[in-house]
């Protein structure tokens, strides 16, 4: 079963109409402070201002059927935000690979949560599960070219880096989160 929080819309300017956004939903698990995450534009005195914000969140059982469902939801949100195809492709590949990794390696550790957000000019995809072992990012020279799997996280890392973003992993007492951040434009 897939549950979701409806994504907020990216504001669009129309002549004579001020753009508005719906309030951004609060995540179920507040992430620890991350120096790479821009300051919250809603915080008074914040140096970051954002004209376009949005947020989508889904929770699902970590099954193979969840992979295409979540990818489809992420695609719909990115299309609604009018994200360029080459940037959307990075996040769609990341969604497929990261959710697939949860299904393969952490299915017994509880529910899977996926969040996608647009804030301060950055798109972020975060996939969270309840397993504690951290994924290992292989070095390109250590990848077995004949293997049928084992390259997904490396491919996501390389694509995010090429797009001007990054891949990061965080763990806490509830499990781990793998996050991909890329510039929205």
Biotite code that builds the C-alpha atoms (Angstrom):
import biotite.structure as struc

atoms = struc.array([
    struc.Atom([0.000, 0.000, 0.000], chain_id="A", res_id=1, res_name="UNK", atom_name="CA", element="C"),
    struc.Atom([1.311, 3.403, -0.939], chain_id="A", res_id=2, res_name="UNK", atom_name="CA", element="C"),
    struc.Atom([0.291, 6.404, 1.104], chain_id="A", res_id=3, res_name="UNK", atom_name="CA", element="C"),
    struc.Atom([1.132, 9.927, 0.152], chain_id="A", res_id=4, res_name="UNK", atom_name="CA", element="C"),
    struc.Atom([1.081, 13.516, 1.139], chain_id="A", res_id=5, res_name="UNK", atom_name="CA", element="C"),
    struc.Atom([-0.001, 15.602, -1.857], chain_id="A", res_id=6, res_name="UNK", atom_name="CA", element="C"),
    struc.Atom([2.861, 17.631, -3.292], chain_id="A", res_id=7, res_name="UNK", atom_name="CA", element="C"),
    struc.Atom([2.659, 21.361, -3.077], chain_id="A", res_id=8, res_name="UNK", atom_name="CA", element="C"),
    struc.Atom([2.506, 23.233, -6.321], chain_id="A", res_id=9, res_name="UNK", atom_name="CA", element="C"),
    struc.Atom([5.271, 25.321, -7.767], chain_id="A", res_id=10, res_name="UNK", atom_name="CA", element="C"),
    struc.Atom([3.967, 28.858, -8.088], chain_id="A", res_id=11, res_name="UNK", atom_name="CA", element="C"),
    struc.Atom([3.356, 30.127, -11.580], chain_id="A", res_id=12, res_name="UNK", atom_name="CA", element="C"),
    struc.Atom([3.205, 33.778, -12.455], chain_id="A", res_id=13, res_name="UNK", atom_name="CA", element="C"),
    struc.Atom([0.139, 35.002, -14.300], chain_id="A", res_id=14, res_name="UNK", atom_name="CA", element="C"),
    struc.Atom([-0.392, 38.620, -15.275], chain_id="A", res_id=15, res_name="UNK", atom_name="CA", element="C"),
    struc.Atom([-2.043, 40.466, -12.422], chain_id="A", res_id=16, res_name="UNK", atom_name="CA", element="C"),
    struc.Atom([-1.955, 37.455, -10.074], chain_id="A", res_id=17, res_name="UNK", atom_name="CA", element="C"),
    struc.Atom([0.580, 37.087, -7.273], chain_id="A", res_id=18, res_name="UNK", atom_name="CA", element="C"),
    struc.Atom([2.095, 33.610, -7.133], chain_id="A", res_id=19, res_name="UNK", atom_name="CA", element="C"),
    struc.Atom([1.257, 31.674, -3.997], chain_id="A", res_id=20, res_name="UNK", atom_name="CA", element="C"),
    struc.Atom([2.380, 28.399, -2.529], chain_id="A", res_id=21, res_name="UNK", atom_name="CA", element="C"),
    struc.Atom([0.666, 26.057, -0.165], chain_id="A", res_id=22, res_name="UNK", atom_name="CA", element="C"),
    struc.Atom([2.481, 25.565, 3.126], chain_id="A", res_id=23, res_name="UNK", atom_name="CA", element="C"),
    struc.Atom([5.212, 22.977, 2.931], chain_id="A", res_id=24, res_name="UNK", atom_name="CA", element="C"),
    struc.Atom([4.320, 19.790, 4.789], chain_id="A", res_id=25, res_name="UNK", atom_name="CA", element="C"),
    struc.Atom([6.516, 18.984, 7.772], chain_id="A", res_id=26, res_name="UNK", atom_name="CA", element="C"),
    struc.Atom([8.487, 15.741, 7.394], chain_id="A", res_id=27, res_name="UNK", atom_name="CA", element="C"),
    struc.Atom([7.512, 12.871, 9.683], chain_id="A", res_id=28, res_name="UNK", atom_name="CA", element="C"),
    struc.Atom([11.140, 12.564, 10.783], chain_id="A", res_id=29, res_name="UNK", atom_name="CA", element="C"),
    struc.Atom([13.037, 15.805, 11.214], chain_id="A", res_id=30, res_name="UNK", atom_name="CA", element="C"),
    struc.Atom([16.529, 15.331, 9.806], chain_id="A", res_id=31, res_name="UNK", atom_name="CA", element="C"),
    struc.Atom([19.543, 16.278, 11.847], chain_id="A", res_id=32, res_name="UNK", atom_name="CA", element="C"),
    struc.Atom([21.217, 19.564, 10.996], chain_id="A", res_id=33, res_name="UNK", atom_name="CA", element="C"),
    struc.Atom([23.100, 19.254, 7.727], chain_id="A", res_id=34, res_name="UNK", atom_name="CA", element="C"),
    struc.Atom([25.591, 21.957, 6.791], chain_id="A", res_id=35, res_name="UNK", atom_name="CA", element="C"),
    struc.Atom([24.908, 21.256, 3.102], chain_id="A", res_id=36, res_name="UNK", atom_name="CA", element="C"),
    struc.Atom([21.207, 21.973, 3.467], chain_id="A", res_id=37, res_name="UNK", atom_name="CA", element="C"),
    struc.Atom([20.337, 25.632, 2.908], chain_id="A", res_id=38, res_name="UNK", atom_name="CA", element="C"),
    struc.Atom([18.731, 27.551, 5.753], chain_id="A", res_id=39, res_name="UNK", atom_name="CA", element="C"),
    struc.Atom([14.950, 27.324, 5.922], chain_id="A", res_id=40, res_name="UNK", atom_name="CA", element="C"),
    struc.Atom([13.472, 30.274, 4.004], chain_id="A", res_id=41, res_name="UNK", atom_name="CA", element="C"),
    struc.Atom([10.542, 30.353, 6.416], chain_id="A", res_id=42, res_name="UNK", atom_name="CA", element="C"),
    struc.Atom([12.839, 31.063, 9.360], chain_id="A", res_id=43, res_name="UNK", atom_name="CA", element="C"),
    struc.Atom([12.944, 34.762, 10.258], chain_id="A", res_id=44, res_name="UNK", atom_name="CA", element="C"),
    struc.Atom([16.318, 36.267, 9.474], chain_id="A", res_id=45, res_name="UNK", atom_name="CA", element="C"),
    struc.Atom([17.261, 33.421, 7.148], chain_id="A", res_id=46, res_name="UNK", atom_name="CA", element="C"),
    struc.Atom([19.741, 34.361, 4.452], chain_id="A", res_id=47, res_name="UNK", atom_name="CA", element="C"),
    struc.Atom([18.059, 32.017, 1.962], chain_id="A", res_id=48, res_name="UNK", atom_name="CA", element="C"),
    struc.Atom([15.042, 33.215, 0.070], chain_id="A", res_id=49, res_name="UNK", atom_name="CA", element="C"),
    struc.Atom([12.975, 30.992, -2.129], chain_id="A", res_id=50, res_name="UNK", atom_name="CA", element="C"),
    struc.Atom([10.315, 31.956, -4.594], chain_id="A", res_id=51, res_name="UNK", atom_name="CA", element="C"),
    struc.Atom([9.515, 28.374, -5.538], chain_id="A", res_id=52, res_name="UNK", atom_name="CA", element="C"),
    struc.Atom([8.973, 25.618, -3.001], chain_id="A", res_id=53, res_name="UNK", atom_name="CA", element="C"),
    struc.Atom([7.276, 22.303, -2.999], chain_id="A", res_id=54, res_name="UNK", atom_name="CA", element="C"),
    struc.Atom([7.213, 18.999, -1.227], chain_id="A", res_id=55, res_name="UNK", atom_name="CA", element="C"),
    struc.Atom([5.942, 15.472, -1.839], chain_id="A", res_id=56, res_name="UNK", atom_name="CA", element="C"),
    struc.Atom([6.128, 12.518, 0.553], chain_id="A", res_id=57, res_name="UNK", atom_name="CA", element="C"),
    struc.Atom([5.150, 8.872, 0.242], chain_id="A", res_id=58, res_name="UNK", atom_name="CA", element="C"),
    struc.Atom([5.329, 5.819, 2.483], chain_id="A", res_id=59, res_name="UNK", atom_name="CA", element="C"),
    struc.Atom([5.106, 2.260, 1.225], chain_id="A", res_id=60, res_name="UNK", atom_name="CA", element="C"),
    struc.Atom([5.875, -1.313, 2.071], chain_id="A", res_id=61, res_name="UNK", atom_name="CA", element="C"),
    struc.Atom([9.288, -2.115, 0.571], chain_id="A", res_id=62, res_name="UNK", atom_name="CA", element="C"),
    struc.Atom([8.122, -4.451, -2.200], chain_id="A", res_id=63, res_name="UNK", atom_name="CA", element="C"),
    struc.Atom([9.063, -4.652, -5.865], chain_id="A", res_id=64, res_name="UNK", atom_name="CA", element="C"),
    struc.Atom([5.659, -3.165, -6.776], chain_id="A", res_id=65, res_name="UNK", atom_name="CA", element="C"),
    struc.Atom([6.588, 0.021, -4.877], chain_id="A", res_id=66, res_name="UNK", atom_name="CA", element="C"),
    struc.Atom([9.447, 0.895, -7.243], chain_id="A", res_id=67, res_name="UNK", atom_name="CA", element="C"),
    struc.Atom([7.376, 1.862, -10.327], chain_id="A", res_id=68, res_name="UNK", atom_name="CA", element="C"),
    struc.Atom([4.645, 3.430, -8.165], chain_id="A", res_id=69, res_name="UNK", atom_name="CA", element="C"),
    struc.Atom([7.054, 5.757, -6.401], chain_id="A", res_id=70, res_name="UNK", atom_name="CA", element="C"),
    struc.Atom([8.897, 6.553, -9.622], chain_id="A", res_id=71, res_name="UNK", atom_name="CA", element="C"),
    struc.Atom([5.559, 7.491, -11.210], chain_id="A", res_id=72, res_name="UNK", atom_name="CA", element="C"),
    struc.Atom([4.676, 9.754, -8.268], chain_id="A", res_id=73, res_name="UNK", atom_name="CA", element="C"),
    struc.Atom([8.073, 11.465, -8.372], chain_id="A", res_id=74, res_name="UNK", atom_name="CA", element="C"),
    struc.Atom([7.704, 11.943, -12.149], chain_id="A", res_id=75, res_name="UNK", atom_name="CA", element="C"),
    struc.Atom([4.279, 13.567, -11.689], chain_id="A", res_id=76, res_name="UNK", atom_name="CA", element="C"),
    struc.Atom([5.619, 15.965, -9.071], chain_id="A", res_id=77, res_name="UNK", atom_name="CA", element="C"),
    struc.Atom([8.637, 16.949, -11.184], chain_id="A", res_id=78, res_name="UNK", atom_name="CA", element="C"),
    struc.Atom([6.413, 17.508, -14.222], chain_id="A", res_id=79, res_name="UNK", atom_name="CA", element="C"),
    struc.Atom([4.124, 19.676, -12.095], chain_id="A", res_id=80, res_name="UNK", atom_name="CA", element="C"),
    struc.Atom([7.130, 21.744, -11.038], chain_id="A", res_id=81, res_name="UNK", atom_name="CA", element="C"),
    struc.Atom([8.190, 22.057, -14.705], chain_id="A", res_id=82, res_name="UNK", atom_name="CA", element="C"),
    struc.Atom([11.672, 20.627, -14.056], chain_id="A", res_id=83, res_name="UNK", atom_name="CA", element="C"),
    struc.Atom([13.932, 20.255, -17.099], chain_id="A", res_id=84, res_name="UNK", atom_name="CA", element="C"),
    struc.Atom([14.022, 16.700, -18.466], chain_id="A", res_id=85, res_name="UNK", atom_name="CA", element="C"),
    struc.Atom([17.754, 16.178, -17.915], chain_id="A", res_id=86, res_name="UNK", atom_name="CA", element="C"),
    struc.Atom([17.478, 17.110, -14.220], chain_id="A", res_id=87, res_name="UNK", atom_name="CA", element="C"),
    struc.Atom([14.255, 15.117, -13.778], chain_id="A", res_id=88, res_name="UNK", atom_name="CA", element="C"),
    struc.Atom([15.994, 12.075, -15.288], chain_id="A", res_id=89, res_name="UNK", atom_name="CA", element="C"),
    struc.Atom([18.656, 12.201, -12.551], chain_id="A", res_id=90, res_name="UNK", atom_name="CA", element="C"),
    struc.Atom([16.021, 12.140, -9.801], chain_id="A", res_id=91, res_name="UNK", atom_name="CA", element="C"),
    struc.Atom([13.907, 9.502, -11.533], chain_id="A", res_id=92, res_name="UNK", atom_name="CA", element="C"),
    struc.Atom([16.893, 7.186, -11.897], chain_id="A", res_id=93, res_name="UNK", atom_name="CA", element="C"),
    struc.Atom([17.824, 7.895, -8.276], chain_id="A", res_id=94, res_name="UNK", atom_name="CA", element="C"),
    struc.Atom([14.274, 7.108, -7.123], chain_id="A", res_id=95, res_name="UNK", atom_name="CA", element="C"),
    struc.Atom([14.276, 3.778, -8.983], chain_id="A", res_id=96, res_name="UNK", atom_name="CA", element="C"),
    struc.Atom([17.725, 2.746, -7.776], chain_id="A", res_id=97, res_name="UNK", atom_name="CA", element="C"),
    struc.Atom([17.347, 3.848, -4.159], chain_id="A", res_id=98, res_name="UNK", atom_name="CA", element="C"),
    struc.Atom([13.867, 2.370, -3.693], chain_id="A", res_id=99, res_name="UNK", atom_name="CA", element="C"),
    struc.Atom([15.068, -0.799, -5.426], chain_id="A", res_id=100, res_name="UNK", atom_name="CA", element="C"),
    struc.Atom([17.999, -0.968, -3.001], chain_id="A", res_id=101, res_name="UNK", atom_name="CA", element="C"),
    struc.Atom([15.608, -0.743, -0.044], chain_id="A", res_id=102, res_name="UNK", atom_name="CA", element="C"),
    struc.Atom([13.537, -3.576, -1.522], chain_id="A", res_id=103, res_name="UNK", atom_name="CA", element="C"),
    struc.Atom([16.646, -5.732, -2.016], chain_id="A", res_id=104, res_name="UNK", atom_name="CA", element="C"),
    struc.Atom([18.575, -4.942, 1.150], chain_id="A", res_id=105, res_name="UNK", atom_name="CA", element="C"),
    struc.Atom([16.206, -3.567, 3.805], chain_id="A", res_id=106, res_name="UNK", atom_name="CA", element="C"),
    struc.Atom([12.750, -4.959, 3.103], chain_id="A", res_id=107, res_name="UNK", atom_name="CA", element="C"),
    struc.Atom([12.537, -6.555, 6.548], chain_id="A", res_id=108, res_name="UNK", atom_name="CA", element="C"),
    struc.Atom([13.336, -3.309, 8.364], chain_id="A", res_id=109, res_name="UNK", atom_name="CA", element="C"),
    struc.Atom([9.944, -1.642, 8.182], chain_id="A", res_id=110, res_name="UNK", atom_name="CA", element="C"),
    struc.Atom([8.366, 0.910, 5.936], chain_id="A", res_id=111, res_name="UNK", atom_name="CA", element="C"),
    struc.Atom([10.002, 2.840, 3.172], chain_id="A", res_id=112, res_name="UNK", atom_name="CA", element="C"),
    struc.Atom([9.630, 6.632, 3.034], chain_id="A", res_id=113, res_name="UNK", atom_name="CA", element="C"),
    struc.Atom([10.395, 8.828, 0.024], chain_id="A", res_id=114, res_name="UNK", atom_name="CA", element="C"),
    struc.Atom([10.417, 12.603, 0.017], chain_id="A", res_id=115, res_name="UNK", atom_name="CA", element="C"),
    struc.Atom([11.036, 14.968, -2.861], chain_id="A", res_id=116, res_name="UNK", atom_name="CA", element="C"),
    struc.Atom([11.352, 18.695, -2.324], chain_id="A", res_id=117, res_name="UNK", atom_name="CA", element="C"),
    struc.Atom([12.089, 21.886, -4.195], chain_id="A", res_id=118, res_name="UNK", atom_name="CA", element="C"),
    struc.Atom([13.510, 24.673, -2.095], chain_id="A", res_id=119, res_name="UNK", atom_name="CA", element="C"),
    struc.Atom([16.011, 27.447, -2.605], chain_id="A", res_id=120, res_name="UNK", atom_name="CA", element="C"),
    struc.Atom([16.823, 26.365, -6.165], chain_id="A", res_id=121, res_name="UNK", atom_name="CA", element="C"),
    struc.Atom([17.622, 22.769, -5.124], chain_id="A", res_id=122, res_name="UNK", atom_name="CA", element="C"),
    struc.Atom([15.751, 19.552, -5.785], chain_id="A", res_id=123, res_name="UNK", atom_name="CA", element="C"),
    struc.Atom([16.174, 16.883, -3.162], chain_id="A", res_id=124, res_name="UNK", atom_name="CA", element="C"),
    struc.Atom([15.154, 13.253, -3.128], chain_id="A", res_id=125, res_name="UNK", atom_name="CA", element="C"),
    struc.Atom([15.447, 11.392, 0.167], chain_id="A", res_id=126, res_name="UNK", atom_name="CA", element="C"),
    struc.Atom([14.783, 7.671, 0.594], chain_id="A", res_id=127, res_name="UNK", atom_name="CA", element="C"),
    struc.Atom([14.566, 6.414, 4.184], chain_id="A", res_id=128, res_name="UNK", atom_name="CA", element="C"),
    struc.Atom([14.279, 2.914, 5.612], chain_id="A", res_id=129, res_name="UNK", atom_name="CA", element="C"),
    struc.Atom([14.560, 1.342, 9.047], chain_id="A", res_id=130, res_name="UNK", atom_name="CA", element="C"),
    struc.Atom([17.727, -0.685, 8.425], chain_id="A", res_id=131, res_name="UNK", atom_name="CA", element="C"),
    struc.Atom([20.928, 0.421, 10.098], chain_id="A", res_id=132, res_name="UNK", atom_name="CA", element="C"),
    struc.Atom([23.669, -0.888, 7.749], chain_id="A", res_id=133, res_name="UNK", atom_name="CA", element="C"),
    struc.Atom([24.922, 1.903, 5.516], chain_id="A", res_id=134, res_name="UNK", atom_name="CA", element="C"),
    struc.Atom([25.183, 1.318, 1.773], chain_id="A", res_id=135, res_name="UNK", atom_name="CA", element="C"),
    struc.Atom([28.682, 1.081, 0.364], chain_id="A", res_id=136, res_name="UNK", atom_name="CA", element="C"),
    struc.Atom([29.559, 3.342, -2.544], chain_id="A", res_id=137, res_name="UNK", atom_name="CA", element="C"),
    struc.Atom([31.999, 1.321, -4.629], chain_id="A", res_id=138, res_name="UNK", atom_name="CA", element="C"),
    struc.Atom([34.966, 2.927, -6.304], chain_id="A", res_id=139, res_name="UNK", atom_name="CA", element="C"),
    struc.Atom([34.580, 2.759, -10.118], chain_id="A", res_id=140, res_name="UNK", atom_name="CA", element="C"),
    struc.Atom([37.699, 0.594, -10.461], chain_id="A", res_id=141, res_name="UNK", atom_name="CA", element="C"),
    struc.Atom([36.235, -1.975, -8.021], chain_id="A", res_id=142, res_name="UNK", atom_name="CA", element="C"),
    struc.Atom([32.988, -2.518, -9.955], chain_id="A", res_id=143, res_name="UNK", atom_name="CA", element="C"),
    struc.Atom([32.661, -5.915, -11.611], chain_id="A", res_id=144, res_name="UNK", atom_name="CA", element="C"),
    struc.Atom([31.727, -5.128, -15.202], chain_id="A", res_id=145, res_name="UNK", atom_name="CA", element="C"),
    struc.Atom([30.198, -8.598, -15.620], chain_id="A", res_id=146, res_name="UNK", atom_name="CA", element="C"),
    struc.Atom([27.972, -8.393, -12.521], chain_id="A", res_id=147, res_name="UNK", atom_name="CA", element="C"),
    struc.Atom([24.218, -7.982, -13.006], chain_id="A", res_id=148, res_name="UNK", atom_name="CA", element="C"),
    struc.Atom([23.912, -5.613, -10.047], chain_id="A", res_id=149, res_name="UNK", atom_name="CA", element="C"),
    struc.Atom([25.982, -3.528, -7.672], chain_id="A", res_id=150, res_name="UNK", atom_name="CA", element="C"),
    struc.Atom([26.438, -0.368, -9.740], chain_id="A", res_id=151, res_name="UNK", atom_name="CA", element="C"),
    struc.Atom([23.214, 1.549, -9.003], chain_id="A", res_id=152, res_name="UNK", atom_name="CA", element="C"),
    struc.Atom([24.464, 3.678, -6.115], chain_id="A", res_id=153, res_name="UNK", atom_name="CA", element="C"),
    struc.Atom([27.640, 4.529, -8.030], chain_id="A", res_id=154, res_name="UNK", atom_name="CA", element="C"),
    struc.Atom([25.620, 5.536, -11.109], chain_id="A", res_id=155, res_name="UNK", atom_name="CA", element="C"),
    struc.Atom([23.342, 7.747, -8.973], chain_id="A", res_id=156, res_name="UNK", atom_name="CA", element="C"),
    struc.Atom([26.401, 9.343, -7.350], chain_id="A", res_id=157, res_name="UNK", atom_name="CA", element="C"),
    struc.Atom([28.080, 10.018, -10.708], chain_id="A", res_id=158, res_name="UNK", atom_name="CA", element="C"),
    struc.Atom([24.914, 11.453, -12.289], chain_id="A", res_id=159, res_name="UNK", atom_name="CA", element="C"),
    struc.Atom([24.224, 13.715, -9.294], chain_id="A", res_id=160, res_name="UNK", atom_name="CA", element="C"),
    struc.Atom([27.810, 14.956, -9.317], chain_id="A", res_id=161, res_name="UNK", atom_name="CA", element="C"),
    struc.Atom([27.708, 15.585, -13.063], chain_id="A", res_id=162, res_name="UNK", atom_name="CA", element="C"),
    struc.Atom([24.505, 17.624, -12.574], chain_id="A", res_id=163, res_name="UNK", atom_name="CA", element="C"),
    struc.Atom([26.245, 19.787, -9.945], chain_id="A", res_id=164, res_name="UNK", atom_name="CA", element="C"),
    struc.Atom([24.782, 18.010, -6.930], chain_id="A", res_id=165, res_name="UNK", atom_name="CA", element="C"),
    struc.Atom([25.712, 15.270, -4.533], chain_id="A", res_id=166, res_name="UNK", atom_name="CA", element="C"),
    struc.Atom([24.687, 12.036, -2.892], chain_id="A", res_id=167, res_name="UNK", atom_name="CA", element="C"),
    struc.Atom([24.880, 11.664, 0.889], chain_id="A", res_id=168, res_name="UNK", atom_name="CA", element="C"),
    struc.Atom([23.928, 9.076, 3.496], chain_id="A", res_id=169, res_name="UNK", atom_name="CA", element="C"),
    struc.Atom([22.826, 9.674, 7.068], chain_id="A", res_id=170, res_name="UNK", atom_name="CA", element="C"),
    struc.Atom([22.057, 7.201, 9.805], chain_id="A", res_id=171, res_name="UNK", atom_name="CA", element="C"),
    struc.Atom([20.363, 7.588, 13.152], chain_id="A", res_id=172, res_name="UNK", atom_name="CA", element="C"),
    struc.Atom([18.674, 5.347, 15.709], chain_id="A", res_id=173, res_name="UNK", atom_name="CA", element="C"),
    struc.Atom([15.655, 4.918, 13.393], chain_id="A", res_id=174, res_name="UNK", atom_name="CA", element="C"),
    struc.Atom([17.530, 3.749, 10.281], chain_id="A", res_id=175, res_name="UNK", atom_name="CA", element="C"),
    struc.Atom([19.170, 5.510, 7.385], chain_id="A", res_id=176, res_name="UNK", atom_name="CA", element="C"),
    struc.Atom([18.430, 8.047, 4.672], chain_id="A", res_id=177, res_name="UNK", atom_name="CA", element="C"),
    struc.Atom([20.057, 8.334, 1.278], chain_id="A", res_id=178, res_name="UNK", atom_name="CA", element="C"),
    struc.Atom([19.732, 11.823, -0.160], chain_id="A", res_id=179, res_name="UNK", atom_name="CA", element="C"),
    struc.Atom([20.325, 13.153, -3.664], chain_id="A", res_id=180, res_name="UNK", atom_name="CA", element="C"),
    struc.Atom([20.471, 16.940, -4.130], chain_id="A", res_id=181, res_name="UNK", atom_name="CA", element="C"),
    struc.Atom([20.778, 18.623, -7.519], chain_id="A", res_id=182, res_name="UNK", atom_name="CA", element="C"),
    struc.Atom([20.267, 22.180, -8.743], chain_id="A", res_id=183, res_name="UNK", atom_name="CA", element="C"),
    struc.Atom([16.724, 22.668, -9.994], chain_id="A", res_id=184, res_name="UNK", atom_name="CA", element="C"),
    struc.Atom([17.818, 24.562, -13.096], chain_id="A", res_id=185, res_name="UNK", atom_name="CA", element="C"),
])
